[in-house]
Amino acid sequence: MSTKKRILFIANEMSPYLEMTEFAETVNKLAVLSNENNMEVRCIMPRFGVINERRHRLHEVVRLSGINVTINHDDYPLIIKVASLPNARLQVYFLDNEDFFKRKSVFVDEHDEFFEDNGLRAVLFCKGALETVKKFGWPPDIIHCSGWMTGLIPMYIKSAYKREPVFSNSKVVYTIGETTFSDKLGEDFLRILAINDNVGKKEIEPFKDTTNIAMFRGGASFADAISFGAGNPDKKLADEFSKVKGKPILKFNPEGDLTDYLQLYGDLAQ
């Protein structure tokens, strides 16, 4: 049996596929560095329409496709695609859906208006990512989430998926990054994010403002460890989460030294 620690990166963005903030490159570097340091690594991100399938050699994983994600009594099919990260022997999995991810822009329309269903897209991605891991049958020791869209995952691991054997030993790191939008995900978001009876008022509370900052707050609140992935985080978030008792905190390092992350992963996985 392999003794390698398993680390799963779940992200909105990752170089070279999508780069909207500086942390996209950091996710790439962390995945490669973890792989080079004897960890078993997999990555999951949305297959947004701006990602060029031919250039990046994406192809469908037939054995994983066919997942139906149920949200608010509606079923949404997912197609799972995969690519090998250039210059590294590790795989990046892409969650695709014709209606929600194949648009030719990421979070805003041609008039620069925030998509009204971005909240539903976030729930679909977070639940879809966890359902995909279940289908892998690959229990991660560490799940490192980054990007506002992944903010629900730490909470889901501690509530909706707490009885799933594949996540029974998983520790979650959440990165608070750069605030990228000021719009709201809408009141309906709080209803649809409650994907089962284990998601109650206590779990929903940190997300109640339905903003980018609320997604960061929710992710950090339920994570086992927190990192800062930008030099200019929201001040309230920085004040709130820079000194949380009982949680390891990694401050932003402008020099790009990522060895602290490896130490964090190792400490959490013990």
N, C-alpha and C positions, 0 to 999 in steps of 0.2 A: 504494500500500500504506500502511495506517495506521502511523504512528510512535508511537502511544500505547502506553505500557507497560500490560501486562495484569496485574491483581492479582485473585487468587481468595481469598476468605475462606471457610474451612471451620470451622464452629463447632457446638458442642452447642446453643447458645442465641444469640438475637439479638433485640433489641427491634424491633418491638413483639410479635413472635410468641411468644417464650418468654423469661421473665426469672427466672432462679434465682440469679444472682449479679450483682454490679455490672458485670461485664465485658460482659454482654449489651447494655447501652446503649453501651458503648465500641465494640463491633463495629459497631453501627449508625452511630455517629458517624464511625468510621474509613472505612467504606464510602462514606458520603456525602462526606466530606472528600476522599477519593481521587478520587471521581468528579468533584468540583468542581475538582480540580487536574489535569485532563486525563489521567486514567488510565481505562482500560477495566476496569470492575469487574463481577464476578459473585460470588454468594455461594451456599454450599451448607450445608444443615442437615438434620437428620432431621425428618420430618413426624410428630412425636409426637401422640398422640390428644388431648392437651389444647389443641392449636392449632385454633382455630375456622376452618374452611375458608371458610364463607360470609362471616364478618366480614372476613377478610383477602383474600378473592377469589382463592383458590387454584384453579387449573385444571390438568388433566393436559396434559403435553406429549407428544402421541402419538408424534412422531418419535423421542423419547428413551426412552419407556417400552418395556418388553420386555427390559430388561437382566436376564440371569440371572447372579448372583454365586455362584461355586463356592467352597465352604469345606469342607475335609475330605471331598471327594467328594460333597457334597450341594449341590443348586442352590436358590438363593433368588431369587425374582423381585422386581424393583423396579419400582415405578411412580414416574415423575418428574413432579412438579407444580411450578408456578411462580406467583409473585406479584410485582407491582411494589412496591418499597419506597415507602411513603407519602412524598409530597413529594420524591421523587427519581426520576430516570430511570435506574433500574438494577433488575436482576432478582435475585430470591432463588429458588433451586431447592430443592425439598424431596424427600428420598428417603423413599418410603413402602413399607411391606410389611405385609400384613394381620396376620401373626403376631407381628412384632417391634416395630413402631412405633405401632400403632393403639390401644394400651392407654390407658386413661383416667388413668393416672399415668405418671410419667416413668421413675424408676429403682427405685421401691419399690411394693409392693402395698398393699392396703387395710389390712393389719396392720402397715404400716411396715417390712416385711421386704424386704431387697435382692433384686431379681430374680436367680434363679440363672443366668439366661442373659445377664446384662449383658455378660459378656465376649464372647460370640458376637455380641451386638448391636453392640458396638464394632467388631469385625472386619468385620461386614457393612457398617456405615456407612463405615468407612475405605476398604475395598476398593470399595464401591459408589460412593463419591464420586470415586475415581480413575478407575473405569470410565466414569462419567458424563462426566468431563472428556475422556476419550478419544473418547467418542461426540460430544461437542461439536465435536471437531477444533479446539480453541481452546487453544493452548499458553500457559500463564501464565508471566509473568516472575517473579512473586512469588506464593507460596502462604502465606498467614498462617493458621495453625491455632491455635485456642483452645478450651479445655475439655478435660477429661480424656479424653473419648471420641475425640478426634482425635489422641491421643498416638502412635498407630502410623504416622501418615501421613509424618512426616519420615523414619522408618526405611524405610518402603515405597518412598519416592522414591529413596532411596540404595541399595536392594537389589532388591526384587521388581519395581520399575518402572524400573530404571536404564537399561534399553535401549529404553524407549518414547520415540519421537521427540517426542511432545507434551510430555514433561517434561525434555527434554535440556538446556534452558537455565534450568530453574526453580530459584529459590532459596527456601528455606523459613524462615519466621519462626515460632517457637513461643512462645506465651505461657504462662508458669507462673502459674496463678491460685489461687483459694481452694480449699483442700482441703474437699471436700463429703461424703466418705464414708470410713468406716473398715473396711468389709468387704473381702473378697478376691474377686477375679474367678475364682479356682480354678485348680487345677493343669492342668485341661484347656485353659485359656486359652493356656498356653504352647505347646501342641501345635497348636491351631487357628490361632494367629496366624501360624504359618509357612506362608504361603499358596503359596509355591513354593520351589524348591531354592535360590534366592538368599538366602533368609532362614535363616541358620544360627545356631550357638551365640553368635557374637559379636553378632549382631543381637538375639537374644532376651535376652541377659544383663541389660540394664538393666531389663527388665520382670519379672524373676524373682520379685519379691515379690508380684506381681499385685494391687497396691493402687492407690489414687488417686495416691499419691506416686510409685509406680513408673511409672505412666503419664506423669506429668509428667517424671520423670527420663529416660525413654526418648525422649519428644518433644524435650526440650532437648538430649539427647546427640547426636542426629542432625541437628538443625536447623543452618542456616547462621547464624542470629542468634536471640537469646533476649530476651524481654521479661518483665517482672513485671507481672501484671495485678491484683494485690491488695496491700494494705498489710501483710497478715499471712500471708505464705507460710510453708510449713513451714521451720523454722530450718535443718535439714540441707540442704534444697534451696537455700535462700538462700545458705548458706555455700559449697555445692558449685558453684553456677552464677553467682554474682555477679561473679566475676573469672576467667572461662574465657579462656585465651589463644587468640587467633586468631578469636574470635567477637565481633561487636558485641553489647553488652548494654544494654538500656533498662531503667532502674530505674522503679519505680512512681512516677507523678506524681499526687499527690492533687489538684492544681489542675486536672487534666483537659486540660492542653495537649498536643495530639496531633501537633504539628508535627514532633516528633522522629521519629515513625513515618514521616511522609512523607519525611524526610531519609534514614531507614534504607532505605526501599523504593527510593529513587532510587540510593543507594550500591550496594545489592545488585544492582540491575538493570543497572548499567553494563557 
